[in-house]
């Protein structure tokens, strides 16, 4: 499986406050970004997989809503997570 519990804990430790911090916006955005990149690679080779395409669109929407929340809450946290993940130019 591409996303096991060890990989999740690694992502949460790097972007969250600790490896058990699963609820912070930064940790969730980082997890969604990892899943989005995996699904994007899957769709490059399986372009007719419409269920995965729908799941990808839903994940992008969730990440967008969390990023919008983070902009309103604290612009500096938004800028740091964007820079660390390389989402924007």
C-alpha positions as CSV (number, residue, x, y, z in Angstrom):
1,X,0.0,0.0,0.0
2,X,1.3,3.4,-0.9
3,X,0.2,5.1,2.4
4,X,0.9,3.1,5.5
5,X,0.8,4.3,9.1
6,X,4.6,4.8,9.2
7,X,4.4,7.2,6.2
8,X,1.5,9.1,7.8
9,X,3.4,9.5,11.1
10,X,6.4,10.8,9.1
11,X,4.2,13.4,7.3
12,X,2.5,14.4,10.6
13,X,5.9,14.7,12.4
14,X,7.3,16.9,9.6
15,X,4.4,19.2,9.1
16,X,2.4,19.0,12.3
17,X,3.4,19.8,15.8
18,X,4.2,16.1,16.6
19,X,3.8,12.7,15.0
20,X,0.4,12.3,16.7
21,X,-0.9,15.7,15.6
22,X,-3.3,14.6,12.9
23,X,-5.8,17.5,13.2
24,X,-3.7,20.6,12.4
25,X,-4.4,22.2,9.0
26,X,-0.8,22.0,8.0
27,X,-0.6,18.2,8.6
28,X,-3.9,17.6,6.8
29,X,-2.8,19.7,3.8
30,X,0.5,17.8,3.6
31,X,-1.3,14.5,3.8
32,X,-3.7,15.6,1.0
33,X,-0.8,16.8,-1.1
34,X,0.9,13.4,-0.8
35,X,-2.3,11.6,-1.8
36,X,-2.9,14.0,-4.7
37,X,0.5,13.4,-6.1
38,X,0.0,9.7,-5.9
39,X,-3.4,9.8,-7.6
40,X,-2.0,12.1,-10.3
41,X,0.7,9.6,-11.1
42,X,-1.9,6.8,-11.2
43,X,-4.1,8.7,-13.6
44,X,-1.2,9.4,-16.0
45,X,-1.1,5.7,-16.8
46,X,-4.8,4.9,-16.2
47,X,-6.6,7.8,-17.9
48,X,-10.0,6.0,-18.0
49,X,-10.2,5.5,-14.3
50,X,-13.0,7.9,-13.6
51,X,-13.6,6.9,-10.0
52,X,-10.0,7.9,-9.2
53,X,-10.4,11.1,-11.2
54,X,-13.5,12.0,-9.1
55,X,-11.6,11.1,-5.9
56,X,-8.7,13.3,-7.0
57,X,-11.1,16.3,-7.6
58,X,-12.6,15.8,-4.2
59,X,-9.2,15.8,-2.5
60,X,-8.1,18.9,-4.4
61,X,-11.3,20.6,-3.2
62,X,-10.7,19.6,0.4
63,X,-7.1,20.9,0.3
64,X,-8.4,24.1,-1.3
65,X,-10.9,24.6,1.5
66,X,-8.2,24.0,4.2
67,X,-5.9,26.4,2.5
68,X,-8.7,29.1,2.4
69,X,-9.3,28.5,6.1
70,X,-5.6,28.9,6.8
71,X,-5.4,32.2,4.8
72,X,-8.2,33.6,7.0
73,X,-6.8,32.2,10.2
74,X,-3.1,33.0,9.9
75,X,-1.5,34.2,6.6
76,X,2.1,33.3,7.8
77,X,1.2,29.7,8.4
78,X,-0.3,29.6,4.9
79,X,2.8,31.0,3.4
80,X,5.1,28.6,5.2
81,X,3.1,25.5,4.2
82,X,2.8,26.6,0.6
83,X,6.6,27.2,0.5
84,X,7.4,23.8,2.1
85,X,5.1,21.8,-0.1
86,X,5.9,23.7,-3.3
87,X,2.2,24.0,-4.2
88,X,2.4,27.4,-5.8
89,X,5.1,29.1,-7.9
